[in-house]
Amino acid sequence: MTSPTDLASLLCSRLCHDMLSPVGALANGLELLAEEQDPEMREKVVELLEQSAKISTDKLKFFRLAFGAAGGFGEAVPVEEAHDVIAALASDAKEVKLNWAITEKTLPKPAVKVMLNLAHIALDALIRGGTMDIGAELHEGNVEIVVRANGNRIAFDENIGSALQGDLKPAELSSRTAAAHMIAMLAEENGGGLQYKLDENALVMGAVMPQPAGMIG
């Protein structure tokens, strides 16, 4: 059984790892800007600083919604908010096209957190670019979510797959698998479940999450 403290520590390690590159680029850019005198080169450095600042901001907004209490403490989260943070990360990635197929205005917060983390896993898998398709719908009292990554090469750690299905042993838990483990726990706590299918050029992940009684109209 993974302790909450261990899981929180691993999630923090993952967030720090993901933020290190853009924040480090900001620091390096500022050093270059202080030393560079050529106007054309200074302009290029400023452009790099702006790009790194955008990526840092996009990641922080995403992580706040995916792991934190963003969206308030109510049961539902606006789907537009989830779309915006996913679209921002997709635009920062290399040659990744996002296809969005969700018409609902809001979704339960646990389902949104699951969807965001599946999207993050999909983006990580598209190391050579490709397409990411995200769909969700309310059906017979459940929220059904599907995230598909399609590209020339899919990079996917099978331990992440084990974590998604709740089969990962505590000793195998790492900062790389912590988010998948977290949403598997979240799905189980809410009476739902996760699954995935992997082939050479596609990774498909799905989730079924019961809709909270208070949101069923």
Secondary structure, 3 states (H helix, E strand, C coil): CCCHHHHHHHHHHHHHHHHHHHHHHHHHHHHHHHHCCCHHHHHHHHHHHHHHHHHHHHHHHHHHHHHCCCCCCCCEEEHHHHHHHHHHHHHHCCCEEEEEECCCCEEEHHHHHHHHHHHHHHHHHCCCCEEEEEEEEEECCEEEEEEEEECCCCCCCHHHHHHHCCCCCHHHCCCCCHHHHHHHHHHHHCCCEEEEEECCCEEEEEEEEECCHHHCC
